[in-house]
Amino acid sequence: MTLPLLRSAALTAATIGFAVPALAQANLCGGSGANGIWIGGDEATSDITTVDNFQEQMALILGGNDYVSLFSLSEGTDIRVEAAGRGAGDPIIDLLGEDGSVILSDDDSGGDAASRAETFLDAGTYCLSVRSYDGGPMTAFVRIGRAEQDALTEGIAEVTSTDTIGSCGEATDMGGLGSTAVATPSENGYLSFTLDASTPVTITAENEEADPTITLYDGNESYIDENDDYDGLNSQIDVEQPLDPGIYCIEVGALSDETLPITVSVTEYDPEAALMDIYARGEAAPPLDGSIPVTDLGALSTRARQDVQATADTQWFTFDVEESGLVLVEAIAAGDGDPWLIVFDDLGREVGQNDDYGAGFDSLVSAKVEPGTYIVGVKHYDESAGLIRLVLERYVRAR
């Protein structure tokens, strides 16, 4: 994409990304506007409803940080917000309301990795947050204007049929909820599906040899969510809030091999199944009410050992500590396994987590503990199965 020439009226020294923010904006957008820069240089010239032309800034985005442009509307207005990176830059935008709520997000709807969205907003003050897709440093142009004013980006061709879905290009129609399709990124990594009713959804992409990535857009080309490596190298997006009826599209990529087929499924989001999946992956401590199998190892006096026929799903154990001290928990593979280990307290707060302690693949967590019950989760890091020896040792302070 070739960016248009910058207009001197729209880009001034006051709108370069190192301008100094005003203290009065500290509470804008739930605090996100504290370090923001008014898109027009100051608050008075940043009313997009009344400005003669679009307003534009050049943003220097440092690694891991967001750049925030501030603007206001004196009355309800149809606006366009855009960000285009220089060189190989790939910006993502989030439009925030005055209370900090996310109104919309987008990635790549401007074409050539640029971001773009059009929407109607009521009178008020807003923040456009821009960040780099890969978290690295980036220089980008940010433009905010009314719908009738010139665009910064080329945008995506309008939908001409149910097979052409916004930023997904020529998408293969999967059908409705509960459908499955195969996409090969090197041939056509774009799929579409249709919701007949407001529904939360789960989208999965499976083929670990390909290492799939998935990005979800709505029918207006607006970015919704993306994922890589949710379960091993497979990907999954859970949209817990119901999506409106309509057409949605999925961009399917592959980090390892774009020529391999990737199986993509769209199902209704099941909160109970999602919770069980979180426990199986070891991302949260299970409840100790009997709903999840947990083996009680009893009080840890000095040293305990438990052999576990482990798989890629986390198995859970508890032990009790009767006085303050230091606890070491080890997961030792019998053979070529790769143990993964996590420890929580009885309230579900993470005490420690480890994979590949030292020179090998065994795991070790050491932590100071107070009297109470502790929860240990252990699994194989990959899809292998086999014996893991769980060793727990307790040390007390010398008297």
C-alpha positions in Angstrom: 0.0 0.0 0.0 1.3 3.5 -0.9 0.3 6.0 1.7 -1.1 9.4 0.5 1.0 12.5 1.0 0.6 14.1 4.4 -1.4 17.3 4.4 0.4 20.1 6.3 -2.9 21.2 7.8 -3.5 17.8 9.3 0.0 17.0 10.5 1.8 19.6 12.5 4.6 19.6 15.1 1.9 19.4 17.8 0.6 16.1 16.5 3.9 14.2 16.4 3.8 11.4 19.0 6.2 13.0 21.4 3.9 15.9 22.3 3.3 16.5 26.0 -0.1 15.4 27.3 -2.3 17.7 29.3 -2.8 16.9 33.0 -6.6 17.4 32.7 -6.9 14.3 30.5 -5.6 11.9 33.2 -9.1 10.3 33.7 -10.1 10.1 30.1 -11.1 6.7 28.7 -10.8 5.0 32.1 -7.2 6.3 32.5 -6.0 5.2 29.1 -6.0 8.8 27.9 -3.5 9.9 30.6 -0.6 9.8 28.1 -2.7 10.5 25.1 -2.2 13.2 22.4 -5.0 15.3 21.1 -5.3 14.4 17.4 -5.6 18.0 16.4 -2.8 19.2 18.6 -5.0 20.4 21.4 -8.5 19.8 22.7 -10.1 22.8 20.8 -9.0 21.6 17.4 -9.8 17.9 18.0 -13.6 18.1 17.5 -14.0 15.8 14.5 -17.6 17.0 14.1 -16.5 20.5 13.1 -13.0 20.3 11.7 -12.6 21.2 8.0 -10.4 18.2 7.3 -9.3 14.9 8.8 -6.8 15.0 11.6 -3.6 13.0 11.5 -0.6 12.1 13.7 2.6 10.3 13.2 3.0 7.9 16.2 6.2 6.4 17.5 5.1 3.2 19.2 7.8 1.6 21.5 7.9 -2.1 22.2 5.0 -3.3 24.3 3.3 0.1 24.6 0.2 1.7 23.1 0.0 5.1 21.4 -3.3 6.9 22.3 -4.9 9.6 20.2 -7.6 11.7 21.8 -10.6 13.3 20.0 -14.0 14.6 20.7 -17.4 15.0 18.9 -19.7 17.9 19.6 -22.7 15.9 18.2 -23.4 12.4 16.9 -21.1 11.8 13.9 -20.2 9.1 11.4 -16.4 8.7 11.7 -13.5 6.7 10.3 -10.5 5.7 12.4 -7.3 4.3 10.8 -3.7 3.4 11.5 -1.1 2.4 8.9 2.4 1.3 9.8 5.5 2.3 8.0 7.5 -0.4 6.4 6.5 -3.8 7.7 4.6 -2.3 10.7 1.3 -4.0 11.6 -0.9 -1.9 13.9 -4.0 -2.9 15.8 -6.5 -0.3 16.9 -8.9 -0.1 19.9 -11.5 2.6 20.0 -12.3 3.5 23.7 -15.3 5.4 25.1 -14.8 8.0 27.8 -15.3 5.3 30.5 -12.6 3.1 29.1 -15.0 0.6 27.5 -13.9 -0.9 24.1 -16.2 0.2 21.4 -14.5 -1.6 18.6 -11.1 -3.2 17.6 -9.6 -3.9 14.3 -6.5 -5.4 12.6 -5.9 -5.4 8.9 -9.2 -4.0 7.7 -7.4 -1.1 6.0 -5.5 -3.5 3.7 -1.8 -4.4 3.7 -1.8 -4.9 7.5 -3.3 -1.4 8.1 -6.3 -1.0 10.5 -9.5 0.8 9.7 -13.1 1.0 11.1 -16.1 3.2 10.4 -18.9 3.7 13.0 -21.4 6.3 14.3 -20.5 7.8 17.7 -22.6 10.1 20.0 -21.2 13.4 21.3 -18.4 12.9 23.7 -14.6 12.3 24.1 -12.9 9.2 22.8 -9.5 7.5 22.7 -8.0 5.6 19.7 -5.3 3.2 21.1 -2.8 1.9 18.6 -0.4 -1.0 19.3 2.0 -3.2 17.3 0.7 -6.7 16.4 4.0 -8.4 17.4 4.7 -6.1 20.4 7.8 -4.6 18.7 8.6 -0.9 18.0 6.8 0.7 15.1 6.1 4.0 13.5 2.6 4.5 12.2 0.3 7.2 10.8 -3.0 7.6 12.7 -5.9 9.4 11.0 -9.4 10.3 12.4 -12.0 11.9 10.3 -15.6 12.0 9.2 -16.9 9.4 6.8 -17.0 11.8 3.9 -13.4 12.9 4.3 -10.4 11.3 2.6 -9.3 7.9 3.9 -5.7 7.0 4.9 -6.0 3.4 3.9 -7.3 1.5 0.8 -9.7 -0.5 2.8 -11.2 -3.8 1.8 -13.5 -4.4 -1.1 -17.2 -4.4 -0.2 -19.0 -7.7 0.2 -20.6 -8.6 -3.2 -21.9 -12.0 -2.2 -22.1 -14.4 0.7 -18.9 -15.9 -0.5 -16.9 -12.7 -0.3 -16.6 -11.7 3.3 -14.9 -8.4 4.0 -11.2 -8.8 5.0 -11.4 -12.5 4.4 -11.4 -12.1 0.7 -12.8 -15.1 -1.2 -14.1 -17.1 1.7 -15.4 -20.6 1.7 -18.8 -20.8 3.2 -18.8 -23.3 6.2 -22.5 -23.0 6.8 -24.0 -22.4 10.2 -23.3 -23.2 13.8 -21.9 -26.7 14.4 -20.1 -26.8 11.0 -16.6 -28.0 10.2 -14.4 -27.2 7.2 -10.8 -27.7 6.0 -8.7 -24.7 5.0 -5.2 -24.7 3.5 -3.6 -21.3 4.0 -1.4 -21.5 0.9 -4.5 -22.0 -1.3 -7.3 -20.1 0.5 -7.2 -19.6 4.2 -10.5 -17.8 4.5 -13.8 -19.3 5.8 -17.2 -17.7 6.6 -20.1 -18.9 8.7 -23.5 -17.5 9.5 -25.3 -17.1 12.8 -29.1 -17.2 12.7 -29.5 -16.1 16.3 -27.5 -14.3 18.9 -25.0 -16.9 20.1 -21.6 -17.2 21.9 -19.2 -19.3 19.8 -16.1 -21.4 20.0 -13.8 -21.6 17.0 -11.0 -24.2 16.8 -8.2 -24.8 14.3 -6.4 -28.1 14.5 -3.2 -29.5 12.9 -0.2 -29.2 15.2 2.2 -29.8 12.3 0.9 -26.6 10.6 0.8 -24.6 13.9 -2.4 -22.8 12.9 -3.5 -19.3 13.7 -7.0 -17.9 13.5 -8.5 -14.4 13.4 -12.2 -13.7 13.6 -13.9 -10.7 11.9 -17.5 -9.7 11.7 -19.4 -8.9 8.5 -18.4 -5.2 8.7 -14.7 -6.2 8.5 -14.1 -5.4 12.1 -11.6 -7.4 14.1 -13.1 -9.4 17.0 -10.4 -11.8 18.3 -7.4 -14.0 17.3 -5.4 -16.9 18.8 -2.3 -19.0 18.4 -1.3 -22.0 20.5 -4.3 -22.3 22.8 -3.9 -26.1 23.2 -0.4 -27.2 22.3 0.1 -25.7 18.8 -3.6 -25.8 18.0 -5.7 -22.6 18.2 -9.0 -21.7 19.7 -11.1 -18.6 20.1 -13.9 -18.5 22.8 -16.3 -15.6 22.3 -18.3 -15.7 25.6 -20.5 -12.7 24.8 -23.2 -13.6 22.2 -22.4 -12.5 18.7 -25.2 -10.8 16.8 -26.9 -12.7 13.9 -25.1 -12.4 10.6 -22.1 -13.4 8.6 -18.6 -13.8 10.2 -15.3 -14.7 8.7 -12.2 -16.5 9.8 -8.7 -16.0 8.5 -6.7 -19.1 8.9 -2.9 -19.0 8.9 0.0 -21.4 9.6 3.3 -20.6 11.3 5.0 -23.8 10.4 3.6 -25.1 7.1 1.0 -23.2 5.0 0.6 -26.2 2.6 -1.0 -28.4 5.3 -4.8 -28.7 5.7 -6.2 -27.2 8.9 -9.5 -28.4 10.3 -11.7 -25.5 11.5 -14.9 -26.0 13.6 -17.5 -23.5 14.8 -19.6 -24.6 17.8 -21.7 -22.9 20.5 -19.6 -21.8 23.4 -20.1 -24.1 26.4 -19.1 -22.4 29.6 -19.0 -25.6 31.6 -16.9 -27.4 29.0 -14.6 -24.3 28.8 -14.1 -24.4 32.6 -13.3 -28.2 32.5 -10.8 -27.4 29.7 -9.1 -24.7 31.8 -8.6 -27.2 34.7 -7.3 -29.9 32.2 -4.7 -27.4 30.9 -3.7 -26.4 34.5 -4.5 -22.7 34.0 -6.6 -22.6 37.2 -6.9 -24.6 40.4 -9.9 -26.9 40.5 -12.5 -26.7 43.2 -12.1 -29.0 46.1 -15.7 -30.0 46.2 -15.4 -33.4 44.5 -16.5 -32.2 41.0 -12.9 -32.6 39.7 -10.8 -35.7 40.8 -8.2 -34.6 43.3 -5.9 -37.0 45.2 -5.3 -36.0 48.8 -1.7 -36.7 49.9 -2.4 -35.7 53.5 -0.1 -33.7 55.8 3.4 -33.2 54.5 5.8 -33.9 57.4 9.2 -34.2 55.7 9.1 -36.0 52.3 6.4 -37.6 50.2 6.4 -39.4 46.8 3.6 -40.1 44.4 3.9 -41.9 41.0 1.6 -40.5 38.4 0.6 -42.1 35.1 0.4 -38.7 33.4 -1.0 -37.5 30.1 -1.4 -34.1 28.5 -4.3 -33.4 30.9 -3.4 -32.0 34.3 -3.8 -34.4 37.3 -4.4 -32.8 40.7 -3.2 -33.4 44.2 -3.4 -31.7 47.5 -1.2 -31.6 50.6 -1.4 -29.9 53.9 1.3 -27.8 55.7 0.9 -27.5 59.5 3.6 -24.8 60.0 5.5 -22.2 58.1 8.5 -23.3 56.1 9.9 -24.0 52.6 8.3 -26.6 50.2 10.0 -28.1 47.2 7.8 -29.9 44.6 9.5 -31.9 41.8 8.1 -33.6 38.8 10.6 -36.2 37.5 10.1 -38.0 34.2 10.6 -41.7 34.0 12.0 -41.9 30.5 11.8 -39.3 27.8 8.8 -37.4 29.2 8.6 -33.6 29.7 6.8 -32.9 33.0 5.0 -29.6 33.7 4.2 -28.5 37.2 2.1 -25.9 38.9 1.2 -25.2 42.6 -1.7 -23.1 44.0 -2.9 -22.3 47.5 -6.4 -23.3 48.6 -7.8 -20.0 47.3 -6.5 -20.7 43.8 -3.7 -18.2 43.9 -0.6 -19.4 42.0 2.4 -20.2 44.2 4.7 -21.3 41.5 4.9 -22.9 38.0 7.8 -24.5 36.2 8.8 -26.4 33.1 12.3 -27.6 32.3 14.2 -26.9 35.5 18.0 -27.1 35.2 19.6 -28.8 32.2 16.8 -31.4 31.6 13.1 -31.6 31.1 12.1 -32.2 34.8 10.3 -29.5 36.7 10.7 -27.9 40.2 8.8 -25.4 42.2 10.2 -24.0 45.5 8.1 -21.7 47.7 7.8 -20.4 51.2 4.5 -21.5 52.6 2.3 -20.8 55.5 0.0 -23.4 57.3 -2.8 -24.5 54.9 -3.8 -26.7 52.0 -1.9 -26.5 48.7 -2.9 -27.9 45.3 -0.4 -29.4 42.8 -1.1 -30.0 39.1 1.2 -32.1 37.0 1.0 -33.2 33.3 3.2 -33.9 30.3 4.0 -30.7 28.4 3.4 -32.3 25.0 0.9 -35.0 23.9 3.0 -37.9 25.3 2.0 -40.1 28.2 4.0 -42.0 30.8 5.2 -42.1 34.4 6.0 -39.0 36.3 7.3 -39.2 39.8 6.0 -36.4 42.0 8.3 -35.6 45.0 7.4 -33.2 47.8 9.8 -32.0 50.5 9.2 -29.7 53.4 11.9 -27.7 55.3 11.4 -25.7 58.5 13.4 -22.9 59.9 16.2 -23.9 62.3 15.4 -23.2 65.9 
